[in-house]
Amino acid sequence: MTKKFNGQKVDLSLSQFIPLFGIPVIFKGGATWYDKNRAQYFYGVYENEATAEWPTYDVGSIVIPYLSVNAFYGLKSNVTIFANLNTKIFPLKISNSPIVDTTSSLGMVVGIGYTF
């Protein structure tokens, strides 16, 4: 444990498995709460980091809602391909931060799993 931010986070979500065209797909929606220490570490500007371009910014605690879609498909008994598409919608406390220049984030992961 690095203890860089000594913060807490809590994630609450609901997911639903739906087979689409024979491919297992999982839809997930939820929200993640960050306490003020963790939120400040990721989205705030500490006093010792402040510059003319990035003034001190205190985020406080935040809640970030998100949506994701996950799918996987077995090519062989020991080879699976998988994909994840996720988006986070930033609250104003984050999008108003001088180090954040967007109101949301979108990410994608694609990979291959192999079982030995």
N, C-alpha and C positions, 0 to 999 in steps of 0.2 A: 504494500500500500504506500503510495507516494505522499499522501497527506497534502497535496498541492492546494486543495480547496476545502478539505474537511467538511464537505457538504453532504446533503441528503437529497435523494430523489425518490419519487413514488410514481409507479406507472399503473394505470388502470385502463383496461381495454376489453373489448368484445371481439370475438372472431367467429367466422362462419365458413365452414368447409362446403364447397360446391363443386362437384365434378362438371367440367365443361368440355364437351367433345372428347371425353375419355381422359382428360388431364385433370389431376387434382389441383384445385385452386382454393386458396384460403384468403378471404377478405378480412381485414382487421381495421378497427377504428378505436381510437383511444386518446388519452391525454397523459402527459408526464408533468408532474409538479417538481420544480427545483426550489430548494430553500435559497435564502439570500446569498449564502456563501458560494454554493455551486453555480447559481445564476450569474453572480458577479464574476466568477472565474472565467466563464465561457462568453459572456455578453457585455460585461461592464468594463469600465476603465478605472483602474486604481489610481490614487493620487500620484504614486511614484512612476506611473506610466504616462501621465498626462503630457500632451504637447499642445501647440497652437491648433493643430489639425484635429487632435483627439482630446477634448477637455474631459475632466473627471466626470464619470457617469455611474451612478448607483442604480442598479437594476431592481433590487429587492427580490422577493420571491415571485416566481412566474409559473404559469401553466401553459404548456405547448400542446395543442391538439395535433393529431396526426392520422393519416390513412395509409394503408399499405395493401398490396396484393402480392401473394406468394404463389408460385407454381413449381411443380417438379414433375419429371417424367423419367421413368426407367428405360434406358436404352437396352441394357442387358441385366442379368441378375445381380451384377456387381458394379454397374455404371449407371449413374443418375445425373441428369442435368437439372439445374434449378435456376430460378430467377426471382428477384424481389424488386418491386417498384414501390417507393415510399415518398410521402410528402409531409412536411411539417408546415403548419401555418403559424407564423410568428405573431404574438400579441404586440401591441404598440410599445410596451416597455422594451421589447427587443428591437423592433424595427426602428425605433427612435435613437438607438444607441449609435454613437459616432463610428463604431467599428463594424456595424452591420449596414449593408446597402441594399437589402432586399426584404420583402415581406413574407417570403416562404422559401423553402428549400425542397429540391427534388433530387432523389438519389436512386440509383439502380445498381443491382449486383447480379451478375450472371456467373455461373460456375459449373464445374463438373465434380461429382463426388465418386470416389472409387473405393470399394470395400475390399480389403485384402483377405 
